[in-house]
């Protein structure tokens, strides 16, 4: 899942970091923590990307990739 812009890259990096810190963390906790950690207000498409990326990362959790 490739981020398409700077906001998506920031979201993906934050999600990847959370998965590395605690791979057993629950979806809603990761989404909440990432949303609170960002230094920008997410748009609807940013929010949708966050949820989709968390689900994708969980399915591909062999290791966090570098999304840049």
PDB file of N, CA, C, O and CB in Angstrom:
ATOM      1  N   UNK A   1       0.868  -1.170   0.000  1.00  0.00           N
ATOM      2  CA  UNK A   1       0.000   0.000   0.000  1.00  0.00           C
ATOM      3  C   UNK A   1       0.906   1.221   0.000  1.00  0.00           C
ATOM      4  O   UNK A   1       1.609   1.485   0.975  1.00  0.00           O
ATOM      5  CB  UNK A   1      -0.983   0.004   1.235  1.00  0.00           C
ATOM      6  N   UNK A   2       0.883   1.951  -1.083  1.00  0.00           N
ATOM      7  CA  UNK A   2       1.778   3.086  -1.234  1.00  0.00           C
ATOM      8  C   UNK A   2       1.080   4.408  -0.916  1.00  0.00           C
ATOM      9  O   UNK A   2       0.043   4.722  -1.500  1.00  0.00           O
ATOM     10  CB  UNK A   2       2.337   3.119  -2.643  1.00  0.00           C
ATOM     11  N   UNK A   3       1.653   5.187   0.018  1.00  0.00           N
ATOM     12  CA  UNK A   3       1.118   6.521   0.292  1.00  0.00           C
ATOM     13  C   UNK A   3       1.267   7.408  -0.945  1.00  0.00           C
ATOM     14  O   UNK A   3       2.250   7.306  -1.679  1.00  0.00           O
ATOM     15  CB  UNK A   3       1.836   7.162   1.508  1.00  0.00           C
ATOM     16  N   UNK A   4       0.287   8.271  -1.164  1.00  0.00           N
ATOM     17  CA  UNK A   4       0.265   9.092  -2.371  1.00  0.00           C
ATOM     18  C   UNK A   4       0.668  10.541  -2.140  1.00  0.00           C
ATOM     19  O   UNK A   4       0.900  11.275  -3.101  1.00  0.00           O
ATOM     20  CB  UNK A   4      -1.096   9.056  -2.969  1.00  0.00           C
ATOM     21  N   UNK A   5       0.758  10.973  -0.863  1.00  0.00           N
ATOM     22  CA  UNK A   5       1.106  12.364  -0.585  1.00  0.00           C
ATOM     23  C   UNK A   5       1.786  12.457   0.776  1.00  0.00           C
ATOM     24  O   UNK A   5       1.945  11.451   1.468  1.00  0.00           O
ATOM     25  CB  UNK A   5      -0.152  13.270  -0.631  1.00  0.00           C
ATOM     26  N   UNK A   6       2.188  13.674   1.158  1.00  0.00           N
ATOM     27  CA  UNK A   6       2.920  13.861   2.415  1.00  0.00           C
ATOM     28  C   UNK A   6       2.108  13.432   3.633  1.00  0.00           C
ATOM     29  O   UNK A   6       2.659  12.827   4.553  1.00  0.00           O
ATOM     30  CB  UNK A   6       3.327  15.313   2.565  1.00  0.00           C
ATOM     31  N   UNK A   7       0.812  13.732   3.657  1.00  0.00           N
ATOM     32  CA  UNK A   7      -0.019  13.330   4.800  1.00  0.00           C
ATOM     33  C   UNK A   7      -0.082  11.812   4.905  1.00  0.00           C
ATOM     34  O   UNK A   7       0.060  11.262   5.997  1.00  0.00           O
ATOM     35  CB  UNK A   7      -1.443  13.913   4.671  1.00  0.00           C
ATOM     36  N   UNK A   8      -0.288  11.144   3.806  1.00  0.00           N
ATOM     37  CA  UNK A   8      -0.351   9.686   3.819  1.00  0.00           C
ATOM     38  C   UNK A   8       0.986   9.080   4.232  1.00  0.00           C
ATOM     39  O   UNK A   8       1.019   8.082   4.952  1.00  0.00           O
ATOM     40  CB  UNK A   8      -0.764   9.160   2.444  1.00  0.00           C
ATOM     41  N   UNK A   9       2.097   9.682   3.779  1.00  0.00           N
ATOM     42  CA  UNK A   9       3.412   9.188   4.195  1.00  0.00           C
ATOM     43  C   UNK A   9       3.596   9.347   5.701  1.00  0.00           C
ATOM     44  O   UNK A   9       4.110   8.442   6.358  1.00  0.00           O
ATOM     45  CB  UNK A   9       4.533   9.931   3.441  1.00  0.00           C
ATOM     46  N   UNK A  10       3.182  10.488   6.257  1.00  0.00           N
ATOM     47  CA  UNK A  10       3.286  10.715   7.702  1.00  0.00           C
ATOM     48  C   UNK A  10       2.426   9.714   8.469  1.00  0.00           C
ATOM     49  O   UNK A  10       2.845   9.189   9.501  1.00  0.00           O
ATOM     50  CB  UNK A  10       2.866  12.158   8.055  1.00  0.00           C
ATOM     51  N   UNK A  11       1.237   9.456   7.968  1.00  0.00           N
ATOM     52  CA  UNK A  11       0.330   8.487   8.599  1.00  0.00           C
ATOM     53  C   UNK A  11       0.955   7.095   8.554  1.00  0.00           C
ATOM     54  O   UNK A  11       0.982   6.398   9.569  1.00  0.00           O
ATOM     55  CB  UNK A  11      -1.060   8.482   7.892  1.00  0.00           C
ATOM     56  N   UNK A  12       1.454   6.686   7.401  1.00  0.00           N
ATOM     57  CA  UNK A  12       2.051   5.363   7.254  1.00  0.00           C
ATOM     58  C   UNK A  12       3.259   5.204   8.175  1.00  0.00           C
ATOM     59  O   UNK A  12       3.422   4.157   8.802  1.00  0.00           O
ATOM     60  CB  UNK A  12       2.460   5.121   5.795  1.00  0.00           C
ATOM     61  N   UNK A  13       4.092   6.213   8.262  1.00  0.00           N
ATOM     62  CA  UNK A  13       5.262   6.142   9.138  1.00  0.00           C
ATOM     63  C   UNK A  13       4.848   6.017  10.600  1.00  0.00           C
ATOM     64  O   UNK A  13       5.448   5.252  11.355  1.00  0.00           O
ATOM     65  CB  UNK A  13       6.147   7.378   8.947  1.00  0.00           C
ATOM     66  N   UNK A  14       3.820   6.770  11.002  1.00  0.00           N
ATOM     67  CA  UNK A  14       3.346   6.698  12.385  1.00  0.00           C
ATOM     68  C   UNK A  14       2.747   5.322  12.692  1.00  0.00           C
ATOM     69  O   UNK A  14       2.974   4.772  13.769  1.00  0.00           O
ATOM     70  CB  UNK A  14       2.305   7.799  12.650  1.00  0.00           C
ATOM     71  N   UNK A  15       1.989   4.774  11.756  1.00  0.00           N
ATOM     72  CA  UNK A  15       1.415   3.438  11.945  1.00  0.00           C
ATOM     73  C   UNK A  15       2.532   2.396  12.021  1.00  0.00           C
ATOM     74  O   UNK A  15       2.513   1.534  12.899  1.00  0.00           O
ATOM     75  CB  UNK A  15       0.429   3.094  10.793  1.00  0.00           C
ATOM     76  N   UNK A  16       3.496   2.470  11.114  1.00  0.00           N
ATOM     77  CA  UNK A  16       4.611   1.525  11.127  1.00  0.00           C
ATOM     78  C   UNK A  16       5.349   1.581  12.464  1.00  0.00           C
ATOM     79  O   UNK A  16       5.715   0.543  13.015  1.00  0.00           O
ATOM     80  CB  UNK A  16       5.583   1.820   9.968  1.00  0.00           C
ATOM     81  N   UNK A  17       5.566   2.777  12.981  1.00  0.00           N
ATOM     82  CA  UNK A  17       6.245   2.941  14.265  1.00  0.00           C
ATOM     83  C   UNK A  17       5.445   2.273  15.383  1.00  0.00           C
ATOM     84  O   UNK A  17       6.017   1.585  16.229  1.00  0.00           O
ATOM     85  CB  UNK A  17       6.457   4.435  14.577  1.00  0.00           C
ATOM     86  N   UNK A  18       4.128   2.473  15.391  1.00  0.00           N
ATOM     87  CA  UNK A  18       3.272   1.853  16.408  1.00  0.00           C
ATOM     88  C   UNK A  18       3.341   0.333  16.330  1.00  0.00           C
ATOM     89  O   UNK A  18       3.399  -0.339  17.360  1.00  0.00           O
ATOM     90  CB  UNK A  18       1.818   2.320  16.245  1.00  0.00           C
ATOM     91  N   UNK A  19       3.335  -0.215  15.116  1.00  0.00           N
ATOM     92  CA  UNK A  19       3.413  -1.664  14.960  1.00  0.00           C
ATOM     93  C   UNK A  19       4.753  -2.208  15.449  1.00  0.00           C
ATOM     94  O   UNK A  19       4.810  -3.303  16.009  1.00  0.00           O
ATOM     95  CB  UNK A  19       3.194  -2.049  13.500  1.00  0.00           C
ATOM     96  N   UNK A  20       5.828  -1.452  15.240  1.00  0.00           N
ATOM     97  CA  UNK A  20       7.130  -1.891  15.726  1.00  0.00           C
ATOM     98  C   UNK A  20       7.186  -1.846  17.248  1.00  0.00           C
ATOM     99  O   UNK A  20       7.767  -2.731  17.876  1.00  0.00           O
ATOM    100  CB  UNK A  20       8.241  -1.025  15.130  1.00  0.00           C
ATOM    101  N   UNK A  21       6.585  -0.819  17.841  1.00  0.00           N
ATOM    102  CA  UNK A  21       6.590  -0.665  19.295  1.00  0.00           C
ATOM    103  C   UNK A  21       5.748  -1.740  19.975  1.00  0.00           C
ATOM    104  O   UNK A  21       6.147  -2.293  20.999  1.00  0.00           O
ATOM    105  CB  UNK A  21       6.076   0.720  19.680  1.00  0.00           C
ATOM    106  N   UNK A  22       4.583  -2.031  19.401  1.00  0.00           N
ATOM    107  CA  UNK A  22       3.663  -2.983  20.034  1.00  0.00           C
ATOM    108  C   UNK A  22       2.830  -3.673  18.964  1.00  0.00           C
ATOM    109  O   UNK A  22       1.701  -3.262  18.695  1.00  0.00           O
ATOM    110  CB  UNK A  22       2.742  -2.271  21.064  1.00  0.00           C
ATOM    111  N   UNK A  23       3.380  -4.722  18.348  1.00  0.00           N
ATOM    112  CA  UNK A  23       2.677  -5.390  17.251  1.00  0.00           C
ATOM    113  C   UNK A  23       1.340  -6.005  17.651  1.00  0.00           C
ATOM    114  O   UNK A  23       0.523  -6.294  16.776  1.00  0.00           O
ATOM    115  CB  UNK A  23       3.551  -6.455  16.680  1.00  0.00           C
ATOM    116  N   UNK A  24       1.090  -6.213  18.933  1.00  0.00           N
ATOM    117  CA  UNK A  24      -0.171  -6.787  19.380  1.00  0.00           C
ATOM    118  C   UNK A  24      -1.228  -5.749  19.694  1.00  0.00           C
ATOM    119  O   UNK A  24      -2.330  -6.094  20.119  1.00  0.00           O
ATOM    120  CB  UNK A  24       0.059  -7.630  20.581  1.00  0.00           C
ATOM    121  N   UNK A  25      -0.908  -4.486  19.490  1.00  0.00           N
ATOM    122  CA  UNK A  25      -1.842  -3.404  19.790  1.00  0.00           C
ATOM    123  C   UNK A  25      -3.116  -3.549  18.960  1.00  0.00           C
ATOM    124  O   UNK A  25      -3.074  -4.013  17.820  1.00  0.00           O
ATOM    125  CB  UNK A  25      -1.185  -2.036  19.526  1.00  0.00           C
ATOM    126  N   UNK A  26      -4.223  -3.158  19.527  1.00  0.00           N
ATOM    127  CA  UNK A  26      -5.511  -3.292  18.846  1.00  0.00           C
ATOM    128  C   UNK A  26      -5.712  -2.159  17.835  1.00  0.00           C
ATOM    129  O   UNK A  26      -5.174  -1.063  17.989  1.00  0.00           O
ATOM    130  CB  UNK A  26      -6.663  -3.301  19.873  1.00  0.00           C
ATOM    131  N   UNK A  27      -6.498  -2.455  16.799  1.00  0.00           N
ATOM    132  CA  UNK A  27      -6.730  -1.503  15.710  1.00  0.00           C
ATOM    133  C   UNK A  27      -7.156  -0.133  16.220  1.00  0.00           C
ATOM    134  O   UNK A  27      -6.567   0.883  15.852  1.00  0.00           O
ATOM    135  CB  UNK A  27      -7.783  -2.041  14.763  1.00  0.00           C
ATOM    136  N   UNK A  28      -8.174  -0.110  17.062  1.00  0.00           N
ATOM    137  CA  UNK A  28      -8.710   1.193  17.471  1.00  0.00           C
ATOM    138  C   UNK A  28      -7.692   1.979  18.289  1.00  0.00           C
ATOM    139  O   UNK A  28      -7.674   3.208  18.221  1.00  0.00           O
ATOM    140  CB  UNK A  28      -9.999   1.010  18.278  1.00  0.00           C
ATOM    141  N   UNK A  29      -6.850   1.304  19.058  1.00  0.00           N
ATOM    142  CA  UNK A  29      -5.829   1.999  19.840  1.00  0.00           C
ATOM    143  C   UNK A  29      -4.768   2.598  18.924  1.00  0.00           C
ATOM    144  O   UNK A  29      -4.312   3.720  19.146  1.00  0.00           O
ATOM    145  CB  UNK A  29      -5.178   1.042  20.853  1.00  0.00           C
ATOM    146  N   UNK A  30      -4.382   1.857  17.906  1.00  0.00           N
ATOM    147  CA  UNK A  30      -3.405   2.372  16.951  1.00  0.00           C
ATOM    148  C   UNK A  30      -3.976   3.578  16.212  1.00  0.00           C
ATOM    149  O   UNK A  30      -3.306   4.603  16.080  1.00  0.00           O
ATOM    150  CB  UNK A  30      -2.992   1.274  15.950  1.00  0.00           C
ATOM    151  N   UNK A  31      -5.195   3.459  15.739  1.00  0.00           N
ATOM    152  CA  UNK A  31      -5.828   4.563  15.005  1.00  0.00           C
ATOM    153  C   UNK A  31      -5.908   5.795  15.886  1.00  0.00           C
ATOM    154  O   UNK A  31      -5.570   6.894  15.447  1.00  0.00           O
ATOM    155  CB  UNK A  31      -7.239   4.164  14.515  1.00  0.00           C
ATOM    156  N   UNK A  32      -6.349   5.626  17.122  1.00  0.00           N
ATOM    157  CA  UNK A  32      -6.462   6.754  18.057  1.00  0.00           C
ATOM    158  C   UNK A  32      -5.092   7.378  18.312  1.00  0.00           C
ATOM    159  O   UNK A  32      -4.935   8.596  18.223  1.00  0.00           O
ATOM    160  CB  UNK A  32      -7.095   6.294  19.391  1.00  0.00           C
ATOM    161  N   UNK A  33      -4.107   6.551  18.626  1.00  0.00           N
ATOM    162  CA  UNK A  33      -2.777   7.064  18.948  1.00  0.00           C
ATOM    163  C   UNK A  33      -2.146   7.791  17.768  1.00  0.00           C
ATOM    164  O   UNK A  33      -1.546   8.853  17.936  1.00  0.00           O
ATOM    165  CB  UNK A  33      -1.873   5.930  19.393  1.00  0.00           C
ATOM    166  N   UNK A  34      -2.280   7.225  16.587  1.00  0.00           N
ATOM    167  CA  UNK A  34      -1.705   7.866  15.405  1.00  0.00           C
ATOM    168  C   UNK A  34      -2.421   9.180  15.112  1.00  0.00           C
ATOM    169  O   UNK A  34      -1.768  10.189  14.846  1.00  0.00           O
ATOM    170  CB  UNK A  34      -1.787   6.929  14.184  1.00  0.00           C
ATOM    171  N   UNK A  35      -3.734   9.184  15.155  1.00  0.00           N
ATOM    172  CA  UNK A  35      -4.494  10.404  14.877  1.00  0.00           C
ATOM    173  C   UNK A  35      -4.110  11.514  15.856  1.00  0.00           C
ATOM    174  O   UNK A  35      -4.008  12.678  15.467  1.00  0.00           O
ATOM    175  CB  UNK A  35      -6.008  10.126  14.954  1.00  0.00           C
ATOM    176  N   UNK A  36      -3.899  11.161  17.111  1.00  0.00           N
ATOM    177  CA  UNK A  36      -3.520  12.160  18.112  1.00  0.00           C
ATOM    178  C   UNK A  36      -2.087  12.638  17.947  1.00  0.00           C
ATOM    179  O   UNK A  36      -1.756  13.743  18.377  1.00  0.00           O
ATOM    180  CB  UNK A  36      -3.706  11.598  19.498  1.00  0.00           C
ATOM    181  N   UNK A  37      -1.236  11.834  17.339  1.00  0.00           N
ATOM    182  CA  UNK A  37       0.179  12.178  17.238  1.00  0.00           C
ATOM    183  C   UNK A  37       0.517  13.061  16.033  1.00  0.00           C
ATOM    184  O   UNK A  37       1.585  13.672  15.997  1.00  0.00           O
ATOM    185  CB  UNK A  37       0.990  10.922  17.171  1.00  0.00           C
ATOM    186  N   UNK A  38      -0.360  13.129  15.073  1.00  0.00           N
ATOM    187  CA  UNK A  38      -0.072  13.879  13.850  1.00  0.00           C
ATOM    188  C   UNK A  38      -0.112  15.380  14.113  1.00  0.00           C
ATOM    189  O   UNK A  38      -0.868  15.856  14.960  1.00  0.00           O
ATOM    190  CB  UNK A  38      -1.070  13.509  12.743  1.00  0.00           C
ATOM    191  N   UNK A  39       0.709  16.111  13.377  1.00  0.00           N
ATOM    192  CA  UNK A  39       0.748  17.563  13.557  1.00  0.00           C
ATOM    193  C   UNK A  39      -0.070  18.301  12.498  1.00  0.00           C
ATOM    194  O   UNK A  39       0.222  19.449  12.162  1.00  0.00           O
ATOM    195  CB  UNK A  39       2.186  18.051  13.523  1.00  0.00           C
ATOM    196  N   UNK A  40      -1.091  17.632  11.980  1.00  0.00           N
ATOM    197  CA  UNK A  40      -2.017  18.249  11.039  1.00  0.00           C
ATOM    198  C   UNK A  40      -3.404  17.683  11.274  1.00  0.00           C
ATOM    199  O   UNK A  40      -3.567  16.592  11.822  1.00  0.00           O
ATOM    200  CB  UNK A  40      -1.567  18.018   9.573  1.00  0.00           C
ATOM    201  N   UNK A  41      -4.397  18.445  10.849  1.00  0.00           N
ATOM    202  CA  UNK A  41      -5.781  17.983  10.945  1.00  0.00           C
ATOM    203  C   UNK A  41      -6.044  17.086   9.746  1.00  0.00           C
ATOM    204  O   UNK A  41      -5.821  17.474   8.599  1.00  0.00           O
ATOM    205  CB  UNK A  41      -6.797  19.188  10.994  1.00  0.00           C
ATOM    206  N   UNK A  42      -6.521  15.881  10.031  1.00  0.00           N
ATOM    207  CA  UNK A  42      -6.761  14.939   8.944  1.00  0.00           C
ATOM    208  C   UNK A  42      -8.047  15.263   8.202  1.00  0.00           C
ATOM    209  O   UNK A  42      -9.063  15.620   8.797  1.00  0.00           O
ATOM    210  CB  UNK A  42      -6.814  13.519   9.480  1.00  0.00           C
ATOM    211  N   UNK A  43      -7.971  15.127   6.890  1.00  0.00           N
ATOM    212  CA  UNK A  43      -9.156  15.240   6.047  1.00  0.00           C
ATOM    213  C   UNK A  43      -9.884  13.894   6.090  1.00  0.00           C
ATOM    214  O   UNK A  43      -9.405  12.932   6.691  1.00  0.00           O
ATOM    215  CB  UNK A  43      -8.777  15.645   4.567  1.00  0.00           C
ATOM    216  N   UNK A  44     -11.027  13.847   5.454  1.00  0.00           N
ATOM    217  CA  UNK A  44     -11.763  12.590   5.365  1.00  0.00           C
ATOM    218  C   UNK A  44     -10.916  11.537   4.652  1.00  0.00           C
ATOM    219  O   UNK A  44     -10.869  10.386   5.086  1.00  0.00           O
ATOM    220  CB  UNK A  44     -13.106  12.795   4.627  1.00  0.00           C
ATOM    221  N   UNK A  45     -10.254  11.918   3.574  1.00  0.00           N
ATOM    222  CA  UNK A  45      -9.432  10.941   2.849  1.00  0.00           C
ATOM    223  C   UNK A  45      -8.230  10.509   3.684  1.00  0.00           C
ATOM    224  O   UNK A  45      -7.814   9.353   3.598  1.00  0.00           O
ATOM    225  CB  UNK A  45      -8.957  11.528   1.508  1.00  0.00           C
ATOM    226  N   UNK A  46      -7.655  11.416   4.498  1.00  0.00           N
ATOM    227  CA  UNK A  46      -6.571  11.031   5.402  1.00  0.00           C
ATOM    228  C   UNK A  46      -7.066   9.999   6.412  1.00  0.00           C
ATOM    229  O   UNK A  46      -6.388   9.006   6.677  1.00  0.00           O
ATOM    230  CB  UNK A  46      -6.005  12.271   6.131  1.00  0.00           C
ATOM    231  N   UNK A  47      -8.239  10.235   6.969  1.00  0.00           N
ATOM    232  CA  UNK A  47      -8.816   9.309   7.948  1.00  0.00           C
ATOM    233  C   UNK A  47      -9.077   7.944   7.325  1.00  0.00           C
ATOM    234  O   UNK A  47      -8.814   6.912   7.942  1.00  0.00           O
ATOM    235  CB  UNK A  47     -10.118   9.878   8.523  1.00  0.00           C
ATOM    236  N   UNK A  48      -9.591   7.944   6.107  1.00  0.00           N
ATOM    237  CA  UNK A  48      -9.848   6.688   5.408  1.00  0.00           C
ATOM    238  C   UNK A  48      -8.540   5.947   5.136  1.00  0.00           C
ATOM    239  O   UNK A  48      -8.472   4.725   5.264  1.00  0.00           O
ATOM    240  CB  UNK A  48     -10.598   6.949   4.090  1.00  0.00           C
ATOM    241  N   UNK A  49      -7.503   6.696   4.761  1.00  0.00           N
ATOM    242  CA  UNK A  49      -6.200   6.084   4.527  1.00  0.00           C
ATOM    243  C   UNK A  49      -5.665   5.477   5.824  1.00  0.00           C
ATOM    244  O   UNK A  49      -5.128   4.370   5.811  1.00  0.00           O
ATOM    245  CB  UNK A  49      -5.203   7.122   3.964  1.00  0.00           C
ATOM    246  N   UNK A  50      -5.806   6.186   6.934  1.00  0.00           N
ATOM    247  CA  UNK A  50      -5.338   5.684   8.227  1.00  0.00           C
ATOM    248  C   UNK A  50      -5.977   4.341   8.555  1.00  0.00           C
ATOM    249  O   UNK A  50      -5.276   3.390   8.902  1.00  0.00           O
ATOM    250  CB  UNK A  50      -5.642   6.697   9.337  1.00  0.00           C
ATOM    251  N   UNK A  51      -7.273   4.256   8.451  1.00  0.00           N
ATOM    252  CA  UNK A  51      -7.976   3.008   8.760  1.00  0.00           C
ATOM    253  C   UNK A  51      -7.555   1.906   7.786  1.00  0.00           C
ATOM    254  O   UNK A  51      -7.277   0.782   8.204  1.00  0.00           O
ATOM    255  CB  UNK A  51      -9.510   3.220   8.705  1.00  0.00           C
ATOM    256  N   UNK A  52      -7.508   2.220   6.509  1.00  0.00           N
ATOM    257  CA  UNK A  52      -7.112   1.225   5.506  1.00  0.00           C
ATOM    258  C   UNK A  52      -5.678   0.763   5.721  1.00  0.00           C
ATOM    259  O   UNK A  52      -5.371  -0.422   5.593  1.00  0.00           O
ATOM    260  CB  UNK A  52      -7.268   1.797   4.095  1.00  0.00           C
ATOM    261  N   UNK A  53      -4.805   1.707   6.050  1.00  0.00           N
ATOM    262  CA  UNK A  53      -3.402   1.359   6.237  1.00  0.00           C
ATOM    263  C   UNK A  53      -3.213   0.497   7.475  1.00  0.00           C
ATOM    264  O   UNK A  53      -2.402  -0.428   7.451  1.00  0.00           O
ATOM    265  CB  UNK A  53      -2.551   2.619   6.340  1.00  0.00           C
ATOM    266  N   UNK A  54      -3.933   0.770   8.552  1.00  0.00           N
ATOM    267  CA  UNK A  54      -3.850  -0.066   9.755  1.00  0.00           C
ATOM    268  C   UNK A  54      -4.286  -1.492   9.422  1.00  0.00           C
ATOM    269  O   UNK A  54      -3.632  -2.450   9.833  1.00  0.00           O
ATOM    270  CB  UNK A  54      -4.729   0.520  10.900  1.00  0.00           C
ATOM    271  N   UNK A  55      -5.367  -1.638   8.694  1.00  0.00           N
ATOM    272  CA  UNK A  55      -5.829  -2.976   8.305  1.00  0.00           C
ATOM    273  C   UNK A  55      -4.803  -3.658   7.402  1.00  0.00           C
ATOM    274  O   UNK A  55      -4.522  -4.845   7.561  1.00  0.00           O
ATOM    275  CB  UNK A  55      -7.196  -2.893   7.589  1.00  0.00           C
ATOM    276  N   UNK A  56      -4.250  -2.907   6.460  1.00  0.00           N
ATOM    277  CA  UNK A  56      -3.247  -3.462   5.556  1.00  0.00           C
ATOM    278  C   UNK A  56      -1.998  -3.865   6.331  1.00  0.00           C
ATOM    279  O   UNK A  56      -1.447  -4.943   6.105  1.00  0.00           O
ATOM    280  CB  UNK A  56      -2.890  -2.449   4.455  1.00  0.00           C
ATOM    281  N   UNK A  57      -1.552  -3.010   7.240  1.00  0.00           N
ATOM    282  CA  UNK A  57      -0.347  -3.293   8.025  1.00  0.00           C
ATOM    283  C   UNK A  57      -0.553  -4.541   8.880  1.00  0.00           C
ATOM    284  O   UNK A  57       0.351  -5.368   9.001  1.00  0.00           O
ATOM    285  CB  UNK A  57       0.020  -2.085   8.920  1.00  0.00           C
ATOM    286  N   UNK A  58      -1.736  -4.678   9.472  1.00  0.00           N
ATOM    287  CA  UNK A  58      -2.028  -5.865  10.292  1.00  0.00           C
ATOM    288  C   UNK A  58      -1.920  -7.126   9.424  1.00  0.00           C
ATOM    289  O   UNK A  58      -1.384  -8.142   9.865  1.00  0.00           O
ATOM    290  CB  UNK A  58      -3.454  -5.762  10.939  1.00  0.00           C
ATOM    291  N   UNK A  59      -2.428  -7.054   8.203  1.00  0.00           N
ATOM    292  CA  UNK A  59      -2.394  -8.212   7.303  1.00  0.00           C
ATOM    293  C   UNK A  59      -0.977  -8.508   6.808  1.00  0.00           C
ATOM    294  O   UNK A  59      -0.679  -9.636   6.416  1.00  0.00           O
ATOM    295  CB  UNK A  59      -3.319  -7.976   6.110  1.00  0.00           C
ATOM    296  N   UNK A  60      -0.100  -7.491   6.825  1.00  0.00           N
ATOM    297  CA  UNK A  60       1.262  -7.630   6.325  1.00  0.00           C
ATOM    298  C   UNK A  60       2.249  -7.327   7.439  1.00  0.00           C
ATOM    299  O   UNK A  60       3.211  -6.589   7.229  1.00  0.00           O
ATOM    300  CB  UNK A  60       1.504  -6.700   5.118  1.00  0.00           C
ATOM    301  N   UNK A  61       2.027  -7.876   8.600  1.00  0.00           N
ATOM    302  CA  UNK A  61       2.787  -7.491   9.789  1.00  0.00           C
ATOM    303  C   UNK A  61       4.105  -8.245   9.973  1.00  0.00           C
ATOM    304  O   UNK A  61       4.643  -8.284  11.080  1.00  0.00           O
ATOM    305  CB  UNK A  61       1.943  -7.694  10.995  1.00  0.00           C
ATOM    306  N   UNK A  62       4.615  -8.826   8.932  1.00  0.00           N
ATOM    307  CA  UNK A  62       5.910  -9.508   9.045  1.00  0.00           C
ATOM    308  C   UNK A  62       6.991  -8.517   9.431  1.00  0.00           C
ATOM    309  O   UNK A  62       8.027  -8.908   9.970  1.00  0.00           O
ATOM    310  CB  UNK A  62       6.281 -10.211   7.723  1.00  0.00           C
ATOM    311  N   UNK A  63       6.765  -7.245   9.165  1.00  0.00           N
ATOM    312  CA  UNK A  63       7.708  -6.186   9.517  1.00  0.00           C
ATOM    313  C   UNK A  63       7.267  -4.914   8.848  1.00  0.00           C
ATOM    314  O   UNK A  63       6.720  -4.944   7.745  1.00  0.00           O
ATOM    315  CB  UNK A  63       9.157  -6.550   9.108  1.00  0.00           C
ATOM    316  N   UNK A  64       7.491  -3.819   9.485  1.00  0.00           N
ATOM    317  CA  UNK A  64       7.107  -2.528   8.917  1.00  0.00           C
ATOM    318  C   UNK A  64       8.044  -2.171   7.783  1.00  0.00           C
ATOM    319  O   UNK A  64       9.264  -2.283   7.904  1.00  0.00           O
ATOM    320  CB  UNK A  64       7.117  -1.424   9.992  1.00  0.00           C
ATOM    321  N   UNK A  65       7.463  -1.744   6.690  1.00  0.00           N
ATOM    322  CA  UNK A  65       8.273  -1.345   5.549  1.00  0.00           C
ATOM    323  C   UNK A  65       8.522   0.151   5.608  1.00  0.00           C
ATOM    324  O   UNK A  65       7.886   0.873   6.376  1.00  0.00           O
ATOM    325  CB  UNK A  65       7.589  -1.733   4.220  1.00  0.00           C
ATOM    326  N   UNK A  66       9.435   0.592   4.806  1.00  0.00           N
ATOM    327  CA  UNK A  66       9.690   2.023   4.701  1.00  0.00           C
ATOM    328  C   UNK A  66       8.816   2.548   3.598  1.00  0.00           C
ATOM    329  O   UNK A  66       9.098   2.289   2.429  1.00  0.00           O
ATOM    330  CB  UNK A  66      11.195   2.334   4.430  1.00  0.00           C
ATOM    331  N   UNK A  67       7.739   3.294   3.922  1.00  0.00           N
ATOM    332  CA  UNK A  67       6.757   3.692   2.919  1.00  0.00           C
ATOM    333  C   UNK A  67       7.175   4.875   2.066  1.00  0.00           C
ATOM    334  O   UNK A  67       6.357   5.387   1.302  1.00  0.00           O
ATOM    335  CB  UNK A  67       5.481   4.011   3.583  1.00  0.00           C
ATOM    336  N   UNK A  68       8.414   5.328   2.167  1.00  0.00           N
ATOM    337  CA  UNK A  68       8.823   6.486   1.380  1.00  0.00           C
ATOM    338  C   UNK A  68       9.304   6.098   0.024  1.00  0.00           C
ATOM    339  O   UNK A  68       9.687   6.962  -0.766  1.00  0.00           O
ATOM    340  CB  UNK A  68       9.888   7.251   2.085  1.00  0.00           C
TER     341      UNK A  68
END
